[in-house]
Amino acid sequence: MPVLIEHFGLGRSPPLPPQFNIAPTQQVAVVRQPAGPGSRELAMLRWGLIPSWAKDPAIGNRMINARGETVAEKPSFRAALRHHRCLIAADGFYEWHRIGRSKQPYFIHRTDDGPMAFAGLWDSWRAPAPQPMELETCTIITTQANELMQAIHDRMPVIVPPEQYALWLDPQVGNPAVLTPVLAPCPSHGLRADPVSTYVNSPRHDGPRCIEIEYPESN
């Protein structure tokens, strides 16, 4: 993917099939920086963090997001914040706005349709014997909504600007006081929120129809 290679400064990128509706427990594209010599790499990790110390991998089902305000303090995330940070590559994200008893989905993306990066954490978990297995997983850090998102939801992913990619990925930086300023809401300019069909509500649905603009019917 030449666009991802150029945008994230990757040494290389494996071919990625287009995905329009990624749900928790599915694979997401993650950019990370090796601790030793080497360029940034793109890897596919399961969405839903399983800490290395976890006894039950089912904990990952509840760890799809980490709040930026408390990520440096929570036992499930604080070690990963120091040592296992990543960027989740995406073209946008969905959020739902409650209207009465229903929820209207929106697709939030850049106005130029370029890639964006969510602040993320990852970890490696090993299943115990008799069937040892290594599983790499990740979580997306969230923050308070910016002006655009406030009309839809009170939270949003931390969208890291390109000028902060190097800091966030730097394996030599582990001080939370240096890292947590990155976890602020991004400016609204350069983003737009398009209403889309409830077709996207089902994780079984994928394809371009998920992001087609569909205005809600007025009462």
Kinemage of the C-alpha trace (Angstrom):
@kinemage 1
@onewidth
@group {chain A} dominant
@subgroup {mainchain}
@vectorlist {calphas} color= white
{ca met a 1} P 0.000 0.000 0.000
{ca pro a 2} L 2.053 2.986 -1.267
{ca val a 3} L -0.183 5.496 0.544
{ca leu a 4} L 0.449 3.880 3.938
{ca ile a 5} L 4.163 3.438 3.275
{ca glu a 6} L 4.544 7.128 2.483
{ca his a 7} L 2.210 8.448 5.194
{ca phe a 8} L 3.647 6.405 8.067
{ca gly a 9} L 7.241 6.161 6.873
{ca leu a 10} L 7.172 2.384 6.665
{ca gly a 11} L 9.952 0.208 5.364
{ca arg a 12} L 7.314 -1.897 3.674
{ca ser a 13} L 3.640 -2.751 3.956
{ca pro a 14} L 1.918 -6.074 3.302
{ca pro a 15} L -1.095 -5.932 0.981
{ca leu a 16} L -4.228 -5.023 2.905
{ca pro a 17} L -7.687 -5.960 1.636
{ca pro a 18} L -10.169 -3.070 1.935
{ca gln a 19} L -12.327 -3.256 5.066
{ca phe a 20} L -15.265 -0.962 5.685
{ca asn a 21} L -16.661 -2.251 8.976
{ca ile a 22} L -14.107 -3.593 11.453
{ca ala a 23} L -15.535 -4.878 14.732
{ca pro a 24} L -13.868 -5.785 18.039
{ca thr a 25} L -11.929 -9.103 18.007
{ca gln a 26} L -11.175 -8.600 14.291
{ca gln a 27} L -7.760 -7.717 12.884
{ca val a 28} L -6.707 -4.075 12.547
{ca ala a 29} L -3.667 -2.532 10.864
{ca val a 30} L -1.172 -1.256 13.419
{ca val a 31} L 2.041 0.735 12.948
{ca arg a 32} L 4.766 0.295 15.563
{ca gln a 33} L 8.474 0.936 16.023
{ca pro a 34} L 10.773 -1.955 16.987
{ca ala a 35} L 12.821 -1.412 20.137
{ca gly a 36} L 16.017 -2.394 18.331
{ca pro a 37} L 17.361 -1.372 14.937
{ca gly a 38} L 14.805 -1.326 12.170
{ca ser a 39} L 12.186 0.819 10.516
{ca arg a 40} L 8.550 1.152 11.464
{ca glu a 41} L 6.489 -1.908 10.709
{ca leu a 42} L 2.870 -2.561 9.921
{ca ala a 43} L 1.281 -5.556 11.649
{ca met a 44} L -2.215 -6.998 11.914
{ca leu a 45} L -3.331 -7.276 15.548
{ca arg a 46} L -6.591 -8.348 17.134
{ca trp a 47} L -8.703 -5.456 18.425
{ca gly a 48} L -9.251 -5.939 22.179
{ca leu a 49} L -6.200 -5.762 24.444
{ca ile a 50} L -5.206 -8.861 26.418
{ca pro a 51} L -2.513 -7.849 28.935
{ca ser a 52} L 0.482 -10.172 29.092
{ca trp a 53} L -0.396 -11.072 32.693
{ca ala a 54} L -4.044 -11.982 31.995
{ca lys a 55} L -5.171 -15.500 32.874
{ca asp a 56} L -8.313 -15.393 30.734
{ca pro a 57} L -8.102 -14.016 27.171
{ca ala a 58} L -11.797 -13.112 27.348
{ca ile a 59} L -10.709 -9.915 29.107
{ca gly a 60} L -9.879 -8.574 25.664
{ca asn a 61} L -13.571 -8.314 24.824
{ca arg a 62} L -13.847 -5.524 27.409
{ca met a 63} L -10.604 -3.780 26.497
{ca ile a 64} L -11.315 -2.346 23.055
{ca asn a 65} L -10.841 1.223 24.317
{ca ala a 66} L -8.702 2.939 26.951
{ca arg a 67} L -9.574 6.378 28.330
{ca gly a 68} L -6.765 8.835 27.746
{ca glu a 69} L -7.458 10.560 31.066
{ca thr a 70} L -6.663 7.429 33.099
{ca val a 71} L -4.531 5.264 30.797
{ca ala a 72} L -1.320 6.059 32.715
{ca glu a 73} L -2.867 4.798 35.980
{ca lys a 74} L -4.913 1.731 35.054
{ca pro a 75} L -3.077 -1.563 35.705
{ca ser a 76} L -4.341 -2.958 32.413
{ca phe a 77} L -2.757 -0.173 30.352
{ca arg a 78} L 0.054 1.598 32.206
{ca ala a 79} L 2.835 -0.828 31.237
{ca ala a 80} L 1.751 -0.786 27.589
{ca leu a 81} L 1.728 3.023 27.635
{ca arg a 82} L 5.389 2.979 28.622
{ca his a 83} L 6.591 0.193 26.365
{ca his a 84} L 4.023 -0.875 23.724
{ca arg a 85} L 2.513 2.096 21.924
{ca cys a 86} L 1.240 1.970 18.362
{ca leu a 87} L -0.785 3.828 15.765
{ca ile a 88} L -3.951 2.246 14.397
{ca ala a 89} L -4.205 3.107 10.700
{ca ala a 90} L -7.672 3.971 9.415
{ca asp a 91} L -9.592 5.997 6.855
{ca gly a 92} L -12.182 6.969 9.459
{ca phe a 93} L -14.418 5.680 12.222
{ca tyr a 94} L -18.094 5.256 13.043
{ca glu a 95} L -20.013 6.787 15.900
{ca trp a 96} L -23.694 6.621 16.776
{ca his a 97} L -25.916 9.520 17.863
{ca arg a 98} L -28.974 8.629 19.896
{ca ile a 99} L -32.219 10.090 18.549
{ca gly a 100} L -35.113 9.003 20.757
{ca arg a 101} L -35.069 5.211 20.801
{ca ser a 102} L -32.890 4.872 17.718
{ca lys a 103} L -29.243 5.572 16.932
{ca gln a 104} L -28.035 7.289 13.782
{ca pro a 105} L -24.592 6.124 12.608
{ca tyr a 106} L -22.054 8.611 11.277
{ca phe a 107} L -18.821 8.036 9.392
{ca ile a 108} L -16.149 10.485 10.533
{ca his a 109} L -13.233 10.966 8.148
{ca arg a 110} L -10.791 13.520 6.811
{ca thr a 111} L -12.139 16.004 4.296
{ca asp a 112} L -9.353 14.995 1.896
{ca asp a 113} L -10.069 11.273 2.551
{ca gly a 114} L -6.448 10.707 3.567
{ca pro a 115} L -5.364 8.199 6.221
{ca met a 116} L -5.535 8.970 9.925
{ca ala a 117} L -3.905 7.376 12.950
{ca phe a 118} L -5.498 6.549 16.295
{ca ala a 119} L -3.314 6.394 19.395
{ca gly a 120} L -3.138 2.768 20.460
{ca leu a 121} L -1.483 0.308 22.809
{ca trp a 122} L -0.561 -3.292 22.113
{ca asp a 123} L 0.582 -6.310 24.072
{ca ser a 124} L 1.564 -9.921 23.549
{ca trp a 125} L -0.211 -12.679 25.447
{ca arg a 126} L 0.876 -16.309 25.661
{ca ala a 127} L -1.607 -19.078 26.280
{ca pro a 128} L -0.457 -21.639 28.842
{ca ala a 129} L 0.273 -25.268 28.077
{ca pro a 130} L -0.853 -27.757 26.842
{ca gln a 131} L -1.608 -25.618 23.778
{ca pro a 132} L 0.801 -22.662 23.916
{ca met a 133} L -0.082 -19.811 21.600
{ca glu a 134} L 1.040 -16.205 21.241
{ca leu a 135} L -1.583 -13.571 20.517
{ca glu a 136} L -0.893 -9.897 19.803
{ca thr a 137} L -3.744 -7.535 20.574
{ca cys a 138} L -4.381 -3.808 20.757
{ca thr a 139} L -6.693 -1.125 22.100
{ca ile a 140} L -7.652 2.363 20.897
{ca ile a 141} L -7.217 5.312 23.260
{ca thr a 142} L -10.159 7.703 23.458
{ca thr a 143} L -10.538 11.283 24.611
{ca gln a 144} L -13.208 13.945 25.005
{ca ala a 145} L -15.109 14.901 21.877
{ca asn a 146} L -13.986 17.907 19.847
{ca glu a 147} L -16.428 20.525 18.588
{ca leu a 148} L -17.474 18.452 15.569
{ca met a 149} L -18.064 15.299 17.585
{ca gln a 150} L -19.903 16.919 20.499
{ca ala a 151} L -23.134 16.924 18.509
{ca ile a 152} L -22.812 13.153 17.997
{ca his a 153} L -21.071 11.656 21.043
{ca asp a 154} L -19.071 12.748 24.085
{ca arg a 155} L -16.007 10.590 23.232
{ca met a 156} L -13.806 10.037 20.197
{ca pro a 157} L -10.566 8.251 19.327
{ca val a 158} L -7.331 10.147 19.905
{ca ile a 159} L -6.292 11.142 16.371
{ca val a 160} L -2.532 11.667 16.423
{ca pro a 161} L -1.198 14.371 14.063
{ca pro a 162} L 1.688 13.280 11.807
{ca glu a 163} L 4.134 15.600 13.563
{ca gln a 164} L 3.638 13.555 16.759
{ca tyr a 165} L 3.994 10.083 15.214
{ca ala a 166} L 7.709 9.920 16.036
{ca leu a 167} L 7.183 10.820 19.693
{ca trp a 168} L 4.316 8.402 20.183
{ca leu a 169} L 6.171 5.492 18.573
{ca asp a 170} L 9.611 6.186 20.065
{ca pro a 171} L 10.535 3.118 22.187
{ca gln a 172} L 13.043 5.252 24.120
{ca val a 173} L 10.258 7.471 25.501
{ca gly a 174} L 8.353 5.992 28.424
{ca asn a 175} L 7.535 8.925 30.690
{ca pro a 176} L 3.732 9.339 30.907
{ca ala a 177} L 4.187 13.063 31.528
{ca val a 178} L 5.725 13.359 28.065
{ca leu a 179} L 3.192 11.080 26.377
{ca thr a 180} L -0.180 12.070 27.817
{ca pro a 181} L -0.236 15.549 26.183
{ca val a 182} L -0.615 13.681 22.875
{ca leu a 183} L -3.944 12.306 24.115
{ca ala a 184} L -5.958 15.473 23.515
{ca pro a 185} L -8.916 15.982 21.170
{ca cys a 186} L -7.796 16.887 17.670
{ca pro a 187} L -9.094 20.077 16.029
{ca ser a 188} L -12.380 19.790 14.164
{ca his a 189} L -11.127 21.419 10.988
{ca gly a 190} L -10.123 18.893 8.386
{ca leu a 191} L -12.746 16.388 9.577
{ca arg a 192} L -16.327 15.787 8.491
{ca ala a 193} L -19.127 13.561 9.781
{ca asp a 194} L -21.428 11.955 7.207
{ca pro a 195} L -24.661 10.209 8.173
{ca val a 196} L -24.732 6.641 6.889
{ca ser a 197} L -27.191 3.770 6.793
{ca thr a 198} L -27.890 1.484 9.756
{ca tyr a 199} L -26.569 -1.206 7.412
{ca val a 200} L -23.260 -0.645 9.199
{ca asn a 201} L -24.776 -1.698 12.527
{ca ser a 202} L -24.190 -5.364 11.745
{ca pro a 203} L -20.564 -6.548 11.895
{ca arg a 204} L -21.503 -9.073 9.198
{ca his a 205} L -21.859 -6.234 6.713
{ca asp a 206} L -18.844 -4.925 4.833
{ca gly a 207} L -18.166 -3.099 1.604
{ca pro a 208} L -18.563 0.445 0.234
{ca arg a 209} L -22.260 0.547 1.151
{ca cys a 210} L -21.192 1.032 4.795
{ca ile a 211} L -19.855 4.535 4.110
{ca glu a 212} L -22.442 5.738 1.595
{ca ile a 213} L -24.083 8.950 2.775
{ca glu a 214} L -27.697 8.438 3.795
{ca tyr a 215} L -29.518 11.282 5.503
{ca pro a 216} L -32.010 10.308 8.213
{ca glu a 217} L -35.651 10.779 7.429
{ca ser a 218} L -37.136 13.909 8.989
{ca asn a 219} L -40.186 13.563 11.188
